[in-house]
């Protein structure tokens, strides 16, 4: 079964549960306030009963008791009016904001509200709308990026086919091969986009089983052997002592992660790429891909896992590392990239056992 979609506030409980205001933690505070109010109400009722009893018996009520009852009634009415004003103003602000969000205005924020009880809810609402606005912005950027990435190969295919139809050059393998390569690039781009969108939506299905992390690394190296041989790059797998024999993971997805990392490493390496496997925690494993290339500039490191981020001399769709990040996170792991001062690039991901 697909994993459920993530809520707008991300992983874990909603903010109003974890930080009080509503839910178990905030509920204790409200229960204490309710208990105090109940005690005060009982005292007020007792005083009123005393006054009513004395009046029924033809006895004038004590001035002190009458004064206390009068003050309590006035304070009670004032407190209720103040609470009602705060609550109505707060609920009104939340309803107006909800209407604007329903109309598509994700920039809506409730801000501070008069009611302390509803202030947490307003804060959670603002966090939700902020995430919705961010997701909408990312969706628009993705559509623009996809349109840009598809436009170039489509224009090249159109130009080549029109040239053949106009008789500018023959429809021979020499001229048809580039057309085929561009169609394959578009097909790969669409497949990558599908995988990435499913992973980001939390709907990516993982088929976990008991696998050997060494076999995953070896399979990734085997898939990259042809590209490495064409560039004269040596591939090596090194397993550290104590590396777990088995982990629970999706072997196809993890092999895809290793393959994406190796594709980038082979593309930028000078002569050598190493895949290191080592233990991480009780049963987890870390897999690290190192190359001896020029490395990544410091200002580009924070963006290497973003969509459509490629270097000037790189091919591909620019989605490999973004997909690798989402697949690792789907396994509950983490992935990082670094460029040591000695040169080269190191990309490491860790997954629990």
C-alpha positions in Angstrom: 0.0 0.0 0.0 1.3 3.5 -0.7 2.5 5.6 2.2 0.0 8.3 3.3 0.5 11.8 2.2 2.4 14.0 4.6 0.3 16.7 6.4 1.2 20.3 5.6 3.0 20.8 8.9 5.4 17.9 8.0 6.3 14.9 10.0 5.2 14.3 13.6 2.1 15.7 15.5 0.6 19.0 14.6 2.2 22.1 16.3 -0.9 22.7 18.5 -0.5 19.2 20.0 3.3 19.2 20.6 3.5 22.8 22.0 0.3 23.0 24.1 -2.9 24.9 23.4 -4.8 21.8 22.3 -4.2 18.1 22.9 -2.6 16.3 25.9 -0.1 19.0 27.0 -2.3 22.0 26.5 -5.3 20.1 27.8 -3.8 19.9 31.3 -3.6 23.7 31.5 -7.2 24.0 30.4 -8.4 21.4 32.8 -6.7 23.2 35.7 -8.4 26.5 34.6 -11.7 24.7 34.3 -11.3 23.3 37.9 -10.5 26.7 39.3 -13.6 28.1 37.5 -15.7 25.3 38.9 -14.5 25.9 42.5 -15.3 29.7 42.1 -18.7 28.8 40.7 -19.5 26.5 43.6 -18.5 29.3 46.1 -20.6 31.8 44.2 -23.6 29.4 44.2 -23.1 28.8 47.9 -23.1 32.5 48.7 -26.2 33.0 46.5 -27.9 30.2 48.3 -27.1 31.8 51.7 -28.6 35.1 50.5 -31.7 33.5 49.1 -32.2 31.4 52.3 -32.0 34.5 54.6 -34.4 36.5 52.4 -36.8 33.5 52.4 -36.7 33.4 56.2 -37.4 37.1 56.4 -33.9 37.9 57.5 -31.9 40.6 55.8 -28.7 39.3 54.1 -25.3 40.2 55.6 -23.8 43.3 53.9 -20.5 41.6 53.5 -22.1 38.6 51.7 -24.2 40.9 49.5 -21.1 42.9 48.6 -19.1 39.7 47.8 -22.0 38.3 45.6 -22.4 41.6 43.8 -18.7 41.9 43.1 -18.5 38.3 42.0 -21.5 38.7 39.6 -20.0 41.9 38.1 -16.6 40.2 37.7 -18.2 37.1 36.3 -20.2 39.1 33.7 -17.1 41.1 32.8 -15.0 38.0 32.4 -17.6 36.3 30.3 -18.0 39.3 28.1 -14.2 39.7 27.7 -13.9 35.9 26.9 -16.7 36.1 24.4 -15.3 39.2 22.7 -11.8 37.6 22.4 -13.2 34.3 21.1 -15.5 35.9 18.5 -12.8 38.1 17.2 -10.4 35.2 17.0 -12.9 32.8 15.4 -13.8 35.5 13.0 -10.2 36.1 12.0 -9.7 32.3 11.5 -12.9 32.0 9.4 -11.9 34.9 7.2 -8.4 33.5 6.7 -9.9 30.0 5.9 -12.2 31.6 3.3 -9.2 33.3 1.6 -7.2 30.1 1.6 -10.2 28.2 0.1 -10.3 30.8 -2.6 -6.6 30.1 -3.5 -4.8 32.8 -1.6 -2.0 30.8 0.2 -0.3 34.0 1.3 -3.0 34.5 4.0 -1.8 34.7 7.6 -4.0 35.0 10.7 -1.3 36.5 12.8 -1.9 37.2 16.5 -5.4 36.8 17.8 -6.9 38.1 21.1 -7.9 34.7 22.5 -5.0 32.9 24.2 -6.8 29.5 23.7 -7.0 30.0 19.9 -3.6 31.6 19.5 -2.0 28.2 19.1 -4.5 27.2 16.5 -3.9 30.5 14.6 -0.1 29.8 14.7 -0.7 26.3 13.3 -3.0 27.7 10.6 -0.2 30.1 9.6 2.3 27.3 9.4 0.0 25.3 7.3 -0.6 28.2 4.8 3.1 28.9 4.7 3.7 25.3 3.6 0.9 25.4 1.1 2.3 28.6 -0.4 5.8 27.0 -0.6 4.4 23.9 -2.2 2.5 26.0 -4.8 5.6 27.9 -5.6 7.6 24.7 -6.0 4.8 23.3 -8.3 5.0 26.3 -10.5 8.8 26.2 -10.6 8.7 22.5 -11.5 6.3 23.1 -14.4 8.5 25.9 -15.7 11.6 23.7 -15.3 9.9 20.7 -17.1 8.8 23.0 -19.9 12.3 24.3 -20.3 13.9 20.9 -20.2 11.5 19.4 -22.7 11.6 22.3 -25.1 15.3 21.8 -26.1 15.1 18.2 -27.2 11.7 18.7 -28.8 13.1 21.6 -30.9 16.1 19.5 -31.9 13.8 16.5 -32.9 11.6 18.8 -34.9 14.5 20.4 -36.7 16.0 17.0 -37.6 12.7 15.6 -38.9 11.9 18.7 -40.9 15.3 18.6 -42.4 14.8 15.0 -43.5 11.4 15.7 -44.9 12.7 18.7 -46.8 15.5 16.6 -48.3 18.3 18.6 -46.7 19.9 15.3 -45.5 18.9 11.7 -45.8 17.1 9.6 -43.2 20.0 7.4 -42.5 21.3 6.0 -39.2 23.8 8.9 -38.9 20.9 11.4 -38.8 18.3 9.3 -37.0 20.6 8.3 -34.1 20.5 11.8 -32.5 16.7 11.8 -32.8 16.5 8.5 -31.0 18.9 9.7 -28.3 16.8 12.8 -27.6 13.6 10.8 -27.4 15.3 8.5 -24.9 16.4 11.6 -22.9 12.8 12.8 -22.8 11.5 9.4 -21.7 14.2 9.2 -19.0 13.2 12.7 -17.9 9.5 11.8 -17.6 10.4 8.6 -15.7 12.6 10.6 -13.3 9.9 13.2 -12.8 7.3 10.5 -12.0 9.6 8.9 -9.4 10.5 12.3 -7.9 6.9 13.4 -7.6 5.8 10.2 -6.0 8.6 10.4 -3.5 7.9 14.0 -2.6 4.2 13.2 -2.2 4.9 10.3 0.2 3.3 7.9 -2.2 6.4 6.0 -3.3 5.9 2.3 -2.6 8.9 0.5 -1.1 9.3 -3.3 -1.3 11.5 -4.0 1.7 13.3 -7.2 2.1 16.5 -8.6 3.6 19.4 -7.6 1.4 23.1 -7.5 1.5 24.4 -3.9 1.3 27.6 -5.2 -0.5 25.4 -6.7 -3.2 23.6 -3.3 -3.6 26.9 -1.5 -4.1 28.2 -4.2 -6.5 25.0 -4.0 -8.6 25.4 -0.2 -8.8 29.0 -0.6 -9.9 28.1 -3.2 -12.5 25.4 -0.9 -14.0 28.0 2.0 -14.2 30.9 -0.2 -15.5 30.2 0.6 -19.2 30.2 4.4 -18.8 33.3 4.1 -16.6 35.2 2.0 -19.1 34.5 4.5 -21.9 36.0 7.3 -19.8 38.8 5.2 -18.4 37.6 5.4 -14.8 38.5 2.7 -12.3 35.7 1.6 -10.0 36.4 0.1 -6.6 34.2 -1.3 -3.8 35.6 -1.2 -0.3 33.7 -2.8 2.7 34.8 -1.8 6.2 35.1 -4.5 8.9 31.9 -4.9 10.9 29.6 -3.9 8.0 26.2 -5.6 8.5 25.6 -8.6 6.4 22.0 -7.7 5.9 19.6 -4.7 6.2 15.9 -4.3 5.6 15.5 -2.2 2.5 14.1 -2.0 -1.0 17.1 -3.3 -3.1 15.8 -1.8 -6.4 15.5 1.7 -4.9 18.8 1.6 -3.1 20.6 0.3 -6.2 19.0 3.2 -8.0 20.5 5.6 -5.4 24.0 4.1 -5.8 23.6 4.2 -9.6 22.7 7.9 -9.6 25.6 8.7 -7.3 28.0 6.7 -9.5 26.7 8.3 -12.7 27.6 11.7 -11.3 30.9 10.5 -9.9 32.0 8.9 -13.2 31.0 11.9 -15.1 33.3 14.2 -13.1 36.1 11.8 -12.0 39.6 12.0 -13.4 40.7 8.3 -12.9 39.2 6.7 -9.8 35.8 6.3 -8.0 35.5 4.4 -4.7 32.3 3.1 -3.1 32.8 2.6 0.6 30.5 0.6 2.8 30.7 0.8 6.6 28.5 0.2 9.6 26.4 3.0 11.1 24.7 2.4 14.4 23.5 -1.0 15.7 22.2 -2.4 12.4 22.4 0.5 9.9 24.8 1.0 7.1 26.5 3.9 5.4 27.5 3.9 1.7 29.8 6.6 0.4 30.8 7.4 -3.2 34.1 9.3 -3.7 35.6 10.6 -6.8 38.9 12.4 -7.6 37.4 15.1 -9.8 37.5 18.9 -9.3 34.9 18.9 -6.6 31.9 21.2 -6.0 32.1 24.9 -5.3 31.2 25.8 -1.8 28.3 28.0 -2.9 26.8 25.1 -5.0 27.0 22.5 -2.3 23.7 23.4 -0.6 21.9 23.0 -3.9 23.3 19.7 -5.3 20.1 17.8 -4.3 17.7 20.4 -5.9 15.9 19.6 -9.1 17.5 20.4 -12.5 20.8 21.4 -10.9 23.6 20.5 -13.3 27.1 21.7 -13.9 28.0 23.3 -17.2 29.7 20.2 -18.5 27.2 17.7 -17.2 24.6 15.8 -19.2 21.6 14.0 -17.9 18.3 15.4 -16.6 19.5 17.1 -13.4 17.2 15.0 -11.3 19.5 12.1 -10.3 20.7 13.5 -6.9 17.2 14.9 -6.1 15.7 11.4 -6.7 18.5 9.9 -4.6 17.7 12.2 -1.7 14.0 11.4 -1.8 14.6 7.6 -2.0 17.1 7.7 0.9 14.6 9.7 3.0 11.8 7.3 2.1 14.0 4.6 3.8 14.3 6.8 6.9 17.9 7.7 6.1 20.0 10.8 5.4 22.3 11.9 2.5 25.0 14.6 2.4 27.5 15.9 -0.1 30.9 17.5 0.6 34.1 18.5 -1.2 37.2 17.9 0.8 40.0 20.4 0.6 42.2 17.8 -1.0 39.8 17.7 -4.0 37.0 15.5 -5.3 33.5 15.0 -4.1 32.1 12.7 -1.4 28.4 11.8 -1.3 27.3 9.6 1.6 23.9 8.2 2.6 23.0 6.3 5.7 20.0 4.0 6.1 18.8 2.2 9.2 18.9 -1.5 9.3 
